[in-house]
Amino acid sequence: MGMNKTTSQVDLHLHTNESDGRLTPTELVDVAGKRGMRVIAVTDHDSTEGLEAAFATAKKYPNLVVIPGIELSTDIPGSEVHILGYFLNYQDAAFQQRLVEFREAREDRGQRMVQKLGALGMPIPWERVLHYAQGGEGAVGRPHVAQAMLEAGYVSSVQEAFERYIGRNGPAYADRPKLTPAEAVGLVRQVGGLAVLAHPRDVLHNIDPILDDLCAAGLTGLEAYYQGYEGQTNQFFLDQCAKRSLIPCGGSDFHGIESRPEAGIGNVYVPMDTAERLFSRAGKQLVG
C-alpha cells in the first residue's frame, strides 16, 4: 500500500496545547472535521486533559470519531522510547495520579536544567521557559528550554542547544524519574488501553530486543506509517507487524508548529483498515 499523497482519513498521533502542541483540542478537532477525517486520536504527552473538549467538539462532525489517547515517554539506556495508548479508561483516578506525577517531574527536570545553565553562566528566567510551554499549561519539555536559550542569544539554534548543552550527554542535562517501555505498556493495559510503539525508526538499531520486550508486556501495534517512512522503511515495519501479529498504526505526530505545510493533520496516509483493526481489538464498533 505504501504512502500515497492523498489526505488520509485516519490520524492516530496528534498533539494539542495540553502538551507541546499549538492548537487547542477544539481547534484541532475542527481542522480534522473540516478536512473530512474519519478517525483521529488525541495523544498528548503525559496528559489526557484535552480529551473532554475534543469529544465535545467532535459532536459537530457526525462522521468523525475521536479515540482517547496518550503518549508516554520512557527511557532505555542512551535513548527514549515513546509509547502511545488508545481507548484508555482515562478517568481512572490512579492513572490520573501517575500522569500528574509525570508532568510534575517534567517541570522539576526543566527547572534543574535551568539551574545548571545558570551555573554555566547562562541564566534564563523560568518564566520564559513556561512562556514557550504555552504559559505553563503544556507539558514543559527540553524544546522549551532550548527556545528560551535561543531567545537569550546563548545558542544560534534549538539544535545547538541540544547538541552542546541539554542533550543527553550535555553539561546542563537533567534526568527524570525512569519509566521503562514495558512499564508504560503495562500502565496503558491497566486502564483497558491498547499500547503502540511510536516512531520505531528512532530505535531501529535495537528494534528486535525492544519489540521482544514490549510484545511480552502486551504491545498491540507499532507506527509503520509516519512522516518520512517511505518505501523500504514502511515495508520493514509492515513486515515486523506481520511477523509479530501487531497492528500497523501511524499518524502525522502533528504539533501545529511544523514549518512544512505537508506535516499537517492527515498528511501521513494511514489505511482505514488500521482503525478497523484497532476498534475490533478494543471490542468497540467503528460506526460510520
ChimeraX attribute file (.defattr): number of C-alpha atoms within 10 A of each C-alpha:
attribute: neighborCount
match mode: 1-to-1
recipient: residues
	/A:1	9
	/A:2	17
	/A:3	19
	/A:4	12
	/A:5	10
	/A:6	10
	/A:7	18
	/A:8	23
	/A:9	22
	/A:10	30
	/A:11	32
	/A:12	29
	/A:13	26
	/A:14	26
	/A:15	26
	/A:16	27
	/A:17	23
	/A:18	25
	/A:19	27
	/A:20	23
	/A:21	24
	/A:22	20
	/A:23	18
	/A:24	18
	/A:25	26
	/A:26	18
	/A:27	15
	/A:28	24
	/A:29	30
	/A:30	17
	/A:31	15
	/A:32	23
	/A:33	22
	/A:34	10
	/A:35	14
	/A:36	17
	/A:37	22
	/A:38	23
	/A:39	22
	/A:40	25
	/A:41	25
	/A:42	30
	/A:43	28
	/A:44	30
	/A:45	28
	/A:46	22
	/A:47	24
	/A:48	21
	/A:49	18
	/A:50	21
	/A:51	24
	/A:52	13
	/A:53	14
	/A:54	23
	/A:55	19
	/A:56	12
	/A:57	18
	/A:58	21
	/A:59	14
	/A:60	12
	/A:61	16
	/A:62	11
	/A:63	14
	/A:64	23
	/A:65	21
	/A:66	22
	/A:67	21
	/A:68	24
	/A:69	30
	/A:70	28
	/A:71	27
	/A:72	24
	/A:73	18
	/A:74	19
	/A:75	16
	/A:76	13
	/A:77	5
	/A:78	7
	/A:79	10
	/A:80	14
	/A:81	20
	/A:82	20
	/A:83	26
	/A:84	28
	/A:85	30
	/A:86	27
	/A:87	22
	/A:88	23
	/A:89	16
	/A:90	21
	/A:91	10
	/A:92	11
	/A:93	10
	/A:94	11
	/A:95	16
	/A:96	16
	/A:97	10
	/A:98	14
	/A:99	17
	/A:100	14
	/A:101	13
	/A:102	22
	/A:103	19
	/A:104	15
	/A:105	17
	/A:106	20
	/A:107	20
	/A:108	16
	/A:109	20
	/A:110	25
	/A:111	18
	/A:112	17
	/A:113	21
	/A:114	25
	/A:115	18
	/A:116	19
	/A:117	20
	/A:118	14
	/A:119	11
	/A:120	12
	/A:121	10
	/A:122	14
	/A:123	15
	/A:124	18
	/A:125	15
	/A:126	14
	/A:127	12
	/A:128	18
	/A:129	26
	/A:130	21
	/A:131	16
	/A:132	20
	/A:133	25
	/A:134	18
	/A:135	14
	/A:136	17
	/A:137	14
	/A:138	23
	/A:139	26
	/A:140	28
	/A:141	20
	/A:142	23
	/A:143	19
	/A:144	21
	/A:145	28
	/A:146	23
	/A:147	21
	/A:148	25
	/A:149	26
	/A:150	17
	/A:151	15
	/A:152	15
	/A:153	11
	/A:154	16
	/A:155	18
	/A:156	12
	/A:157	15
	/A:158	18
	/A:159	16
	/A:160	16
	/A:161	23
	/A:162	20
	/A:163	13
	/A:164	15
	/A:165	21
	/A:166	23
	/A:167	16
	/A:168	15
	/A:169	13
	/A:170	13
	/A:171	14
	/A:172	21
	/A:173	20
	/A:174	19
	/A:175	14
	/A:176	16
	/A:177	12
	/A:178	12
	/A:179	15
	/A:180	17
	/A:181	24
	/A:182	20
	/A:183	15
	/A:184	23
	/A:185	26
	/A:186	19
	/A:187	18
	/A:188	28
	/A:189	21
	/A:190	14
	/A:191	18
	/A:192	16
	/A:193	23
	/A:194	24
	/A:195	30
	/A:196	28
	/A:197	26
	/A:198	27
	/A:199	23
	/A:200	22
	/A:201	17
	/A:202	13
	/A:203	15
	/A:204	11
	/A:205	10
	/A:206	11
	/A:207	14
	/A:208	12
	/A:209	10
	/A:210	19
	/A:211	20
	/A:212	12
	/A:213	14
	/A:214	24
	/A:215	19
	/A:216	11
	/A:217	17
	/A:218	16
	/A:219	26
	/A:220	25
	/A:221	26
	/A:222	24
	/A:223	26
	/A:224	29
	/A:225	28
	/A:226	25
	/A:227	19
	/A:228	12
	/A:229	19
	/A:230	14
	/A:231	11
	/A:232	10
	/A:233	17
	/A:234	20
	/A:235	16
	/A:236	14
	/A:237	22
	/A:238	21
	/A:239	15
	/A:240	19
	/A:241	19
	/A:242	12
	/A:243	9
	/A:244	15
	/A:245	13
	/A:246	19
	/A:247	23
	/A:248	27
	/A:249	30
	/A:250	27
	/A:251	27
	/A:252	25
	/A:253	25
	/A:254	25
	/A:255	21
	/A:256	20
	/A:257	13
	/A:258	12
	/A:259	8
	/A:260	7
	/A:261	10
	/A:262	14
	/A:263	18
	/A:264	22
	/A:265	28
	/A:266	29
	/A:267	24
	/A:268	28
	/A:269	23
	/A:270	28
	/A:271	19
	/A:272	14
	/A:273	13
	/A:274	17
	/A:275	24
	/A:276	16
	/A:277	16
	/A:278	21
	/A:279	18
	/A:280	12
	/A:281	12
	/A:282	15
	/A:283	9
	/A:284	12
	/A:285	10
	/A:286	14
	/A:287	11
	/A:288	8
